[in-house]
Structure formats: structure tokens, C-alpha cells
């Protein structure tokens, strides 16, 4: 009986709405945390790249300011790349949706054109006979 009362009180009022919003918040927070962790990894790798270049005596001397500059530049490039990737993915999804919508709208028109072409071909074959 206590479980039923708990479930009923959960479904009543704004509790269900708040629960759905909590799940959505967790999903958004997970995505943001994943993006922050990936950006931090790229920043560290960008700084390490400068250190490796200095170690191999190929690049400039590794100072703290250059190390920080490489980290910032690597992070900025990663964020731009991620934004561009998201833009391309979103545009592609929207175009696919429009393509499906317009194909469903104009499909009856195309079907009618095919029938007319078939009728013309049949009439031309009959004339030839």
C-alpha cells in the first residue's frame, strides 16, 4: 500500500514534470561535461606538442607563456572544429527532413507525370502499328 501511495504522489501535480526536467538537465550536463573534458584534453595535447618540438630542437623554446598560448590556440581550434561539425550535422539533418517532406508532397505529382508519359508511349506505339 505504501508503494502505491508513493507512486500516486509522484505522478500527481508537478512532480512528473519536475522529474522529466531533471532527466533533461542530467543529459545536458553530461554533454557539457563531455565537451569540457575533450577541450581540456586537447589543450594539454597542444601544450605538450610545443614541449615535444622544443625537445626535438625543431620548434621555438618552450616558455610558460608560449605553452599557455599553444594550449589556448589548440582549445580555440578544437571549439571551432566542434562548432563547425555540429553545424554541418544539423544542416544535413534539416536538409534530409525537408527532402523527405517535399518528396511526400510532390510524389503524387511525379506519379501523375509518369502515367502521362506511359500513355504517350503507348499511343505512339499504337500509331506506329
PANUZA-419999 format. One record per residue: residue in one letter; x, y, z of N, C-alpha, C in turn. Coordinates in steps of 0.001 Angstrom, whole numbers, plus 500000, padded with zeros to 6 digits. Layout:
REM PANUZA-419999
aXYZXYZXYZ
...
***
This chain:
REM PANUZA-419999
x500824498822500000500000500000500000500876501253500000
x502011501208500684502876502386500766503511502677499412
x503809501647498636504410501845497314503406502515496386
x502144502073496461501107502679495627500928504151495957
x500932504486497235500785505884497638501974506717497171
x503163506144497226504358506872496763504295507118495269
x503856506098494515503741506266493069502664507276492703
x501547507236493411500460508184493143500915509609493455
x501624509790494549502087511136494896503150511618493913
x503910510691493334504926511064492348504284511562491069
x503206510915490643502542511273489395501697512530489554
x501226512817490724500348513970490939501124515277490833
x500409516285490379500953517643490382502129517815489453
x503065518614489876504226518944489059505385517967489230
x505209516957490046506311516033490311506793515331489043
x505864514903488197506243514219486967506977515174486032
x506491516384485921507154517384485098508551517687485623
x508681517806486935509988518074487536510948516903487309
x510442515689487349511264514506487113511781514484485673
x510906514809484717511312514864483313512346515962483107
x512152517114483732513121518202483627514454517828484262
x514428517065485340515663516612485974516455515687485053
x515754514783484384516421513892483434517027514693482289
x516277515672481776516802516517480699518024517301481172
x517996517775482402519132518503482956520362517608483059
x520183516370483479521291515428483560521887515165482178
x521033515028481171521530514789479818522340515976479301
x521844517186479529522566518387479101523874518518479870
x523844518274481165525055518376481974526095517348481523
x525662516160481163526584515135480683527254515576479388
x526463516149478469527020516626477203528027517751477437
x527684518683478318528581519805478600529867519307479256
x529750518401480208530933517847480871531825517109479879
x531213516365478966531969515653477949532730516643477057
x532072517744476677532725518759475845533867519435476598
x533684519714477879534734520361478676535936519427478830
x535687518169479082536785517206479233537547517063477923
x536834516969476791537510516869475498538337518121475211
x537823519288475554538564520528475350539811520566476222
x539703520100477451540872520067478336541937519111477804
x541518517975477288542471517018476716543189517638475525
x542444518318474663543057518959473501544014520054473942
x543664520807474984544549521867475478545867521290475977
x545806520220476729547032519597477250547877519031476105
x547230518405475138547975517871473994548616518990473174
x547936520121473048548505521258472315549735521794473033
x549669521911474350550831522351475107551970521348475041
x551630520070475090552653519025475004553324519025473631
x552591519414472607553167519496471268554322520498471238
x554130521649471887555206522641471953556419522087472699
x556172521398473783557270520836474572558037519797473752
x557334518968472997557991517957472165558806518628471065
x558245519685470455559007520404469431560284521007470016
x560195521559471219561385522114471870562383521010472212
x561885519880472647562763518760472998563528518255471780
x562848518230470631563488517771469394564291518877468721
x564307520067469308565017521238468780564517521629467392
x563229521426467150562617521797465867561876523127465995
x561205523313467099560362524480467268560974525516468185
x560141526475468569560632527540469454560874527017470872
x561547527829471639561821527465473028560511527426473813
x560353526430474642559126526273475423559209527111476682
x558459528206476686558321529028477884556900528889478385
x556648529382479573555302529271480136554281530022479292
x554640531214478808553681531988478010553396531302476675
x554432530738476037554200530008474780553397528739475023
x553681528066476130552920526861476483551441527203476640
x551152528281477358549759528697477551549131529133476223
x549917529818475378549406530247474085549042529043473219
x549880528022473191549577526817472426548336526125472981
x548191526110474289547003525497474892545740526248474480
x545806527577474525544635528389474162544321528237472677
x545350528269471839545123528121470397544554526744470060
x545073525706470693544554524365470453543096524236470890
x542778524823472035541392524790472521540472525557471593
x540924526731471139540094527546470241539840526820468927
x540882526211468379540695525463467135539778524265467324
x539891523597468458539014522457468733537556522911468869
x537335524027469548535971524539469711535405524951468355
x536200525619467516535740525979466176535419524741465349
x536281523739465439536031522497464711534750521820465195
x534564521785466508533352521162467061532108521916466644
x532174523241466654531028524051466239530724523829464759
x531759523784463935531565523541462509530974522157462262
x531474521156462986530957519800462851529477519733463239
x529131520411464326527737520449464757526867521163463732
x527367522261463174526627522997462153526382522139460920
x527395521421460475527245520564459300526263519432459584
x526370518825460757525468517733461114524016518223461201
x523812519391461809522465519935461941521892520305460576
x522700520954459743522247521324458404521892520084457595
x522696519062457706522426517822456992521111517198457452
x520860517209458757519608516651459283518404517443458804
x518529518769458815517418519621458368517160519404456883
x518214519317456087518036519091454652517393517733454378
x517782516722455122517161515400454960515677515447455311
x515339516192456364513929516314456756513130517026455661
x513682518124455135512993518830454054512863517944452817
x513898517167452545513868516272451401512746515251451530
x512595514686452727511521513719452958510151514372452847
x510023515580453420508728516286453378508347516601451944
x509278517180451178508956517563449815508756516357448911
x509441515257449178509221514061448363507825513500448616
x507343513595449844505985513125450129504939514056449517
x505238515371449483504287516330448921504214516182447403
x505369516086446744505400516088445296505354514693444673
x505287513658445476505235512298444949503976512072444102
x502799512527444529501619512328443665501766513041442327
x502416514196442304502598514906441042503516514132440112
x504591513588440638505524512810439831504860511531439321
x504020510934440157503336509709439757502411510001438575
x501732511148438617500854511534437512501636511785436244
x502825512378436341503662512612435170504099511293434552
x504436510316435377504861509010434868503728508341434097
x502518508443434637501372507841433955501143508499432600
x501273509829432535501074510525431269502144510114430259
x503400509975430713504465509558429808504218508138429305
x503743507271430185503440505911429772502317505897428745
x501288506728428939500188506811427988500682507310426639
x501579508302426642502114508823425389502913507752424654
x503711506993425400504497505927424777503581504882424161
x502549504513424890501605503505424376500898504037423134
x500481505321423162499817505894421996500752505949420801
x502032506274421027502991506313419933503204504922419364
x503232503908420213503390502527419724502170502095418907
x500984502528419352499775502179418620499754502876417253
x500237504122417204500282504847415930501262504178414962
x502365503697415495503366503061414659502833501771414048
x501937501087414724501398499808414223500414500137413173
***
